[in-house]
Amino acid sequence: MKTVLLLTTLLLLLPSGTLTRSDEPVPIEVLVKNSLLNNNPVTYRTEVVPGWILLGAMRKLMDSDVNFKFTYSDDPHYGPFLESVNGLAGNPEDHTYWELLVKVPDGSIIRPNVGIGCYIPNENEQIIFNFTKW
Ligand code: B12
């Protein structure tokens, strides 16, 4: 009886949703900008199921919006490398690439230390694809 009471108390103390599957889609934004040309950034909106990798969210966006497209290559060690966005590709000869940045809900911008195949977007984040130089 004591054990049942203890377990019931523990369950009541868990935050709601802890033991349920959360596959409700949540909104994110994707912003495409070119820091080298300083032209107007373009914003796209999509939804992700919590836990999806960014590449999955990008595929969903590409399937639903004809104005967003991308290509990637498969690095043998690190996985998907973002090569081009909306027809513009990075080029090792001129040291250009698509940098991955994320604006989190408190407004700060982070530079993830993983690529599009590993990053997991959170609700209300803005994913920034920034064409720049290294
Ligand atoms: C130089 C470098 C870059 C250069 C590569 C350009 C070039 N042609 O040299 C640039 C600036 C493009 C770059 C970009 C990024 N990088 Co980088 N990069 C490195 C670094 C410092 C050295 C790689 C290298 O030259 N190795 C020696 C060569 C001989 O080996 P290689 O296998 O041929 O190297 C290639 C791969 O490393 C590849 N590459 C480089 N970075 C990344 C990232 C990802 C996700 C992928 C798939 C491939 C890849 O480019 C290299 C040249 O072709 C490593 C850290 C390290 N010390 O190894 C980080 C490293 C590989 N990069 C990393 C990251 C996170 C990124 C970015 C996602 C950062 C960001 N937030 O934008 C972006 C990739 C974005 C995209 N477009 O997909 C991480 C990868 C971790 C992971 N498990 O995903 C590392 C390990 C650094 C770290 N610890 O955070 N990177």
Boltz pocket constraint, residues with backbone or C-beta under 6 A from the ligand:
constraints:
  - pocket:
      binder: B
      contacts: [[A, 73], [A, 75], [A, 77], [A, 78], [A, 79], [A, 80], [A, 81], [A, 82], [A, 83], [A, 92], [A, 96], [A, 97], [A, 98], [A, 99], [A, 100], [A, 101], [A, 111], [A, 112], [A, 113], [A, 114], [A, 115], [A, 116], [A, 118], [A, 134]]
      max_distance: 6.0
